[in-house]
Amino acid sequence: MLTKKQNLLETIKGGNPDRFVKQYEFMHFIMEAPGGRFPQPGETIKNDWGITFKWPEGQLGGFPVHDDEHKVLKDITEWKKYVKAPVIPTSDEAWAAAIAHANTVDRNEEFVTLFVAPGVFEMTHHLMSMEDALMALYEEPEAMHKLIDYLTEHELAYAKALIDHIHPDCIFHHDDWGSQKSSFISPAMFEEFFLPAYKKIYAFYKANGVELIVHHSDSYAANLVPFMIEMGVDIWQGVMTTNNTPELVKQYGSQISFMGDIDSGVVDFPAWTPEIVAKEVERACRNCGKLYFIPCLTQGGNWSSFPGVYDSTNEAIEKMTKEMF
């Protein structure tokens, strides 16, 4: 029987896996690394960039607050005045817990994985709101290019700190690039503004010993897959069914793998049942096949919003392994 790591590599390299990869099983997350703060349910926080996040009770997640009082970047043409990158911790104490955790992982079995969020695109709209960020791409492209360069340089500095202290095997990088039905920006605009940033970031990780780049965008982004390949993404996680995942596997499978096709909104809700989960898992596995595909909730992490859904999904994947392998 292959290890989790071996089975994953066989799957994404078009080899001979002996079972379906069960969602995130190959990633061992090191969540103790110093970095961005995120709210918990019912909490409001301000992170080190000055961005205020609120997670209202009863909602599935948190999001930045963008009224006049809380918006960090009030004028893109004066971004230098408003945007100040936080200092990246360097002390042994700050990294001790993450290092200790990483040292417990059997790297032959699992990938030591760092969770990096938010990404460059999300940072632009976290700082100034989605509407302001999208309008700025049209109205103030020069300023946006400079802001993106600034954010990229900070992320590269943080990447160096992660590599120096943890030596990760895998990076799980969040940056949502679309809605369920379309990308937020056109491929041409993505190519101009964000592709260069990601080519730098992911090339740096790969040049410094990171074996696997997993990019999370639980959205429509089929029109951006060629750019994902160009920037060095190994696995796109969060692929919603609206992308026509089987067609993506057929067209691009030898260049990138796809992790998802089980829409969280369809199975991960208060009235969920194991039968609903099993139906969606079977559809995904049969339609997408054994290679270049990892059945997974589109949720960006090894959890579910409602208790039991994630584990039930794993059980359904095991059942499909018995039927298809």
Beta strands, then each sheet from edge to edge (+ up, - down):
strand 1: 27-29
strand 2: 44-46
strand 3: 52-54
strand 4: 63-64
strand 5: 111-116
strand 6: 170-174
strand 7: 212-219
strand 8: 235-239
strand 9: 257-262
strand 10: 293-297
sheet 1: 1+ 5+ 6+ 7+ 8+ 9+ 10+
sheet 2: 2+ 3- 4+
end
